[in-house]
Amino acid sequence: MKNKSVDIEKNLTSAQFAAKLRRLADAVERQKPFAITIAGRKVTVPASAQAGVEYEREGQSAEIEFQLKWRPKKKSSAGNR
């Protein structure tokens, strides 16, 4: 199976965003995996993920992205029967 590229974004209210950041901060501080569902897709970030912050500005638009990067584990074909 080839690696599939996925790009999912979901807008959140301020309260939802703050709650997710708190859960993430707790997981990072405890060096535990972080599980999140984004637009119906469950993602588990391993405790070993590398954290970073990115700032972009283009014309009249600017953004900051809090990033977690890791190499996803390959899924076993036995579990996909």
Buried (B, 14 or more C-beta within 10 A) or exposed (E): EEEEEEEEEEEEEEEEEEEBEEEBEEBBEEEEEBEBEEEEEEEEBEEEBEEEEEEEEEEEEEEEEEEBEEEEEEEEEEEEE
